Amino acid sequence: MSGQVRTLERVAVAQAPTARPSRAEMEEAVRTMIRWAGDDPDRDGLRETPDRVARAFREYFSGYTHDPTEILQKTFEEIEGYDEMIVLRGVRFESHCEHHMAPIVGRAWVAYIPQGRVVGISKLARVVDVYAKRLQIQEKMTAQIANTINDVLRPQGVGVIIKATHHCMTTRGTHKPGTDLVTSRMLGVFRSNGLTRQELLGLANSHD
């Protein structure tokens, strides 16, 4: 094999997507973190912690294994011409900050105005969960939820409001408990029509 071919193979390997680590690698990483923190992963109270953390991470980040666009595929067209706002209020979610992997806990308000078809309300909550169960920043998550609903359902408009507490701010760093972050993404008539936008904001604020 020529040196040029070997070089090209090394470049191809370097550019290939990183394979998902095995369960054993994940558990060994947790053991390393325990040692880095200053404790002994082999003591009784920590011996099963790597397995527990691996199972917890599978749940925390299960959103990577689901396609949110598929969730919205089944729609209903027999809506008797309904064209008013549909709002799912206060959808609770748990996510994790991509900067510190600290919890983000909050609620989402998801609204849209249909254009000939609607989707089951549980599907809206599932879209929130799929994006929440990934490493996130709140601004991106807000846009992802709104953009996906807009792209799949093609409604007259979509509005998403998220209010959340970030543990990377409340339990570390600046240590400011009692604060929350509010973000919104308005598309279609929610962006162009001030009265429609204010109606959604009023519904979100009345839920507090």
Order of alpha helices (4+ residues) and beta strands (2+ residues): alpha-alpha-alpha-alpha-beta-beta-beta-beta-alpha-beta-alpha-beta-alpha-beta-alpha-alpha
